Amino acid sequence: MKMPQLLILLMTILVHVGSGFPSDRKAVTGREKQASWDDVNVVAHGLLQLGQGLKEHVDKTKAQMRDVNTKLKAFNSTMAEVGRRQQEQDEGLKARGEEVEERVKMTAELVEEVRVKVEEVKKQNEDMHSRMGRLEKRVEEVLTEPSLDINDSDHSGVSFVQRLVAAQNSRIDQLVEKIKQQQDKLERQSLHLQALQSKVTNKRIKSHRRRDEERALNEEPLQSTATSGLARDCHDLFLQGKQSSGIYTIQPESSQPFNVLCEMTSEGGWTVIQKRQDGSQKFNQLWEAYKRGFGSLNGEFWLGLDTIHSLSKQGPYILQVELSDQAGQQQAARYQFQLDGEEQNFALRLKQESSPGAQEEILNTGASGLPFSTADRDNDLAADVNCAQLLSGGWWFSSCGESNPNGRYPRRPSQLRRHQSRRQVMFWTSTKGQNYSLKTTVLKIAPAIIKQ
């Protein structure tokens, strides 16, 4: 309904209300049981504000939707450009790869900007629902007062306004649903972008391998482990006298050097392979990202399956798992640790050791081990579902129910009470069957000799 028609309706209501009041002096005492003009004015003023607010909100929402559609068109154009350049990428791989990465960054920024706008619209919708709820409650209070005597035509007018408000609520809910659908499309396109980025990385790795092979054919010297003088792991650094925790460069046997976060304790040096503390790093990554590693060693990170395997194959290692939940309770456990290579899908084999801090079994892989799974590599033991898609992140899943330290980080405690979010965020299931939503996780490994 347009604003002039709404104003005419409100004036009609006020005229009917005014006509219902007696004019003689004898009716003065009777008026104490009827609704005062102030109450009616409050209701009328509230309805006017509601109509104006609804009109402004609808106009603002339309403008925001046009802005979202414009950005989606730009996003789709960018995607088409990326796909076209991907087909032409045969020569000059390094330069073109950098260009694709730049476009991926721009697209990620666009996705983030759209998500911010979606959150703003949701917040405005929640505020509008709250305001309409308070106003409807006030209307009901006025209508149910025993002293208020309004004729049938007035009731029908107020009922019409309530129907109008309900219709506006329905339209707003439809807009929110459309926004949710657009957000789902953006998430699917973001996964597609990750897949494209993984392809670029694979081609770059192949290019580096061809370059190394050409150097070998030309008898050009390559850096060897024997002459590098670097430590094999963090415990090797500890034995060399390094006592401070921090970031160091190591080089396992038959591997290239790389940086790691070392945690130095009184018993030796631990190499941290996973750390989560504040949700600053997104762990919903694909196979190639988990294979090569991601994040920042100064914050949250995953070291990389290839890197962890290069450490594990040097000899017997132990894994220490340290967890804390939203209530501040902590759990820790140690395992005999072995990680197979990519040809076995990085199968993990664990055997729990007795430890004073281990109250329960946190992880269980069985003697045969569990392969690693991501959204694009379904290697879990569940036959009818992809655990990585269902729970988010990559992990050694069996039947989607035991644990997932690489799930979504819970931004607010209230999220844990919505829908099935307790299983969608990072969690651990105790031996008693109780689920604990995790707040921090640390996974670190060290040679088995550290126990001696």
N, C-alpha and C positions, 0 to 999 in steps of 0.2 A: 504494500500500500504506500502511495506517495504521501509526502509530508502534509500538503494542504488538506487531503482527505482525512488524515489522522487528526489534524487540528479541528476540522469541522466536527468529527466524531466526539472529540473531547469537549468542545463547546456545547454540543447537544447533551452530553452527560451532565455537564454543570447546570444547564438550563433546567433539565428534568429534576435534578437534585434541588435546585432553588425553588421550583414550583411545588415541591413536596413539603416545604416549611410553612407553617401557619403565619398569618399576617397580623392577627389581633394581639392585644397585650395579654389576654388571658392564656395564650399559648406559650408564654415565656417560660413558665415553669415546666411545661411539657418538653420544651426543647432541650432540657438538660439530659434527657434520655435519648436524644437523637445525635447523629454524627455532627460534629461541629464543622463550620466552614474551613477551619484550619486543617482538619484531617482530610477533608475533600481536596483542599488545595494541595496538601502534601502528596496525595495520591495522583492528582492531575499533573503536578510538577514532576513527580517521579516518572509518570508515563511519558511526558514530553521528553524528559532526559533520556529515557530508554529508547524512544523512537529515534531521537537525534543520534544517540550512541550507536544504535544498530545501523543506521544509515552510514555514519562515518566508518564503522568497522567494516561493513560490506565494501564500501569504496576503497578503503585501505587494503582489504584482502584481495580485491580485484587487481589493484596496482601491483601488489606483491606477487600474485600469480602470473601477471604479465611479465614481471621481472624474472620469475623462475623460468617461464617458458622461453624467454629470450636467452637466458643463460644455458638452458638445455639445448637450444638450437646451436649456440656457440660450442657447447660440449660435443654434440653430435658431429659438428663440422670438424672439430679437432680430432675426434676419433676417426673420421673418414680420412683425414690427412695423414694420421699415423699409419693407418692400414695401407694407404697408397704408397707411402714412403717405405713401408716394410717390404713390399713386393719388389721395389727397385733397389733394395740394399744387397748388392752383390760385391761391389768394389767400394773402396773407401769405408770399410766397416767401422772403423773407430770413430771417424768424424760423424757419420750418420747415426751411430749409436748414441753419441753425445746429444745430437739434435733430438732424437726420440726421448731420451731421458729428460731433456728440458721441457718437452711438451707434456710428459707424464707429470712433472712437477707442477706445471701450470694447471693441468687438469685436476690434480689433487687439491690445489688451492681453490679452484672453482667448486669442487665437491664440498670442501670444508665451508666455503662461503654460503653455499645453498643450504647446508645443514644448519648453519647458524640462523639463517632466515626462517627455516622450518621451525626451529626451537622458539624463535620470537613469535611466530604465528600461533604456535601451540600455547605459549604463555598468555598471549592476548585472548585466545579463545577461553582458556581457563578463567581468566579474570572476568570476561564477559558473562560466562556461565554463573560465576559467583554473584555478580551484580544482579543478574536477572532472577537468580534464586532468592536473593534478599528482597527484591521488589515484589515478586510473586507472593512471598510469605507475608509482606505487609498488606497486599491487596486482600489476601485471604483473611487476615486479622480484621480488617475493616469490614469485610462482608459478613463475617461471623459475629460481630458485636451485636448484642441484643438490642441496644438502643438505636441501631441504625435501621431506618425504615426507608428503603429505596424500592420504587415500584418495579414491575417486571421488565419494563423497557430498559431501566438502568442496569438490571442484572444481565440482560442480553448484551448490552453495550460492553460491560466489563468482560463478559465471557468471550465476546468477539476479540477484545484486545488480548486476552489470554491465548486464544487460538492463533492470533497473529504472532505472539511471542513464541509459541510452540513451533509455528512454521519457520520462523527465523532460526530457532534452535536446530531444526532439521536441516536447513540449508547450511548452517555452520558446520554441523557434523559431516555433511557430504563433502564440504571443502576440506575438512581435516582428513577424511578418508582418501581424497584425491592426493593430498600432500604426502600421506603415508605411502601411497602407491608410487609416487614419483621418487620418494626416498629409497624404496626397494629397488627401483630401476637404477638409481645412482650406485647403490651398493653392488649390484650385479655388474655394472660397467666398471666399477673400481676393481673387482676381481679380474675382469677381462684385461684391464690395464696392467695388473700385476703379472698376468700370464705373458703379455707382450714384453714387459720388462725382463721377465725370466728368459724369454727367447733371445732377446738382445744380449743378455749376460752370457748365455750358452754360446752364442756365436763369437762373442769376444774371447771366451775361454778357449774355444777351438782355434781362434786366430793366434792366441798366445802359444798354444801347443804347436801349431804349424811353424811359428817363428822359432820356438826352441828346437824343433826337429831340424829346421834349416841350419841353425847354428851348430847343432851336433854334426850334421853332414859336412859343414865347412870347418869342423874341428875347432870351433870357437870355444873358449873355456866357459863353463857354467859354475855357479857357486856351489860348493860341495859342503856337506854337513861336517866332514872331518876338519875342514879348515875354517869354518865359520866361528868356532869358539863360543857358540851360544849354548845355553843350558837346554836340557831335554824337556824339562817341565819346571813347575814352581818349587817342587821339593829339591830338585837339583840346585836351584838358586839358593835355597835355604842352606844346603850343605856347603855352598860356596861362601856363606857368610852373610847373605842378604836376610835381614831380620825385619824389615819394614814392609807392611802390606802396600800394594799399589800395582801399577801397570808396568809390565816388563815384556821384553821380546824374547821368545824362546824358539827352538827349532827341534822338534822331535826327529827321530830317525827316519830317513827317506822322505822328508817333508821340507817345504819351504818355510822360512821364518814368518812368524806372526805375533801379534800382541795379545796378551792375556792379562786378566786381573788375578793377582796372587794374594791369597790370604795367609799370612804367616802366623803360626801359632807356636806354642811351646813344644809341640810334638813334631812339627815340620811345616812344609809349604803345601798349601792346597791350591789347585787350579780351579777357579770358579767357571762353570759351564752354563749356568742360568741364574738370573737374578731378577726379581720383581719386587717393587717396593711402593710405587705411587701411580702406576698406570700410564706413565709418560710414553711408553713404547707400545705400539700395536702389535699383538702376537697372532692376529688372524692372518697368517701368511701362507704361501703355497710351498710346494715341495722344494723348489730351487732355493728359495729364501732360507728355509730351515737347513738345507744342505750346506750353504756357504756361510750362514750366520747373519745376524742383523742386530741393530741397536747400538748403544754407546756403552763402553766399558766403564764410563764414569756414572752411569745411571742404570737403566734396565737393558738387558741384552740376552740373546741366545748365541752361544759361541759358534755353533755350526756343526752339523753331523760329521762332515769330512774331517774337521779339525779334531773333534772328540775321538773319532776313530783312529786318527794318526797318533793320539796320545795313548789310547787303550791298547793298541797292538804292540806297544813297547814292552809289555810284561803285565803281571798281575796288578790290578788296580782296585781300589775301594771307592765307593760312592757314598757321600754323606748328604742326606736330605734334611733340610731344616725348614719347618713350616710354622706360621702363626696365623690364627684365625681372627675374625672381627672382634671377638671378645678378649683377645690378648693371650689366649692359651697357645702354648708352643709344643711342637712335637719334633723329634729328631730320630733318625735311624741310620745305620750303616749297613752296606751291602758289599759282598764281593761283586765286582763290576766287570762286564765285558760287552763291548759294542762291535758288532760285525760291520762289514763294509756295505756299499750300496748294492752290490750284487745279491746280498741277502736282505735288502731293504732296511739296512741299519738295525737289524734285530738286536734287542737288548736282553741280556741274561743277567739275572740278579740272584743272589743268595744272601738272606739276611744274617747278620752277625749279632751276637749278644752285645748290647751296649747299655750302660746305665741310664742314658736319656731316652732309650727307645721303649716306650710303653706299649706301642702297638705296631703292627706291620703296616707301613704306609704304602709300599709298592709291592706288587707281586707279578712276576712275568712267567713263572714256571720254568722247568728245566730246558724246554725247547726254545724259550725266548719269545718275545713279541716284536713284530716288525713295526716300523714307524709309519704313521698315517697322517695325511693332510687332506684338505678338501679336494685336491686334484689327484691324489694317490690313495685310494681306499684299500688299505692293507689290514684293517682291523678284523676281528673274529666274528663280528656281528654280520649275519647273512643278509638281513633285510634293511639295513640302514648304514649310512656313512656317518660314523661317529664324529669325524672332524667337522662335517657340515652341520650336524645337529648341535654339537657342543662348542664349536669355534676353536681355532688354533690347531696345532699339530702335536701329537703325543703317541705314546705306545699304548693304544687303546685295545682292550679285549672285547668287552660287551658294553661299552659306553658308560659303565656305572661306577667304576672304582675311584678314579681320580683324573683330574685335568689341571695341573698347575699352569698350563699355557692357555687357559680360557680367557674370556673377557675379564678385565679388571673392574670390580664393582665401584662405580663412581660415588654412589650415595648408599647408605644402609637401607633406605626405603626401597631401592631397586630389588633387594633380596625378597621382598614380599609381593612382588608383581609377577603374575603368570608363572612361568617355569624358569625364572631368571636364576634361581639357585643352582640349577644344573648348567645354565649357559655361561655363568661366570666361573672363574677358577675355583675348584673345590677339591675336597678329599673326603672319602667315605671311610668311617672307622669300621673296625671288625664287628661292632655292635649294630651296624647298619645306619648310623647317624651321619648326615651330611654336614660338613663344616665348610663355610665359605671362607676362602683364604684371603689374607691381607698381604703377607709377604712370603716369598719363597727364595731359597738359596740351594742350588745343587752344585757340589764341588767334588773333585776327584783328586786322589793322590796315590802314589805307589803303595802296594801292600806292605812294603818294608817300614812304612810309617808307624805300624803297630808295634814293632820290635824295640 
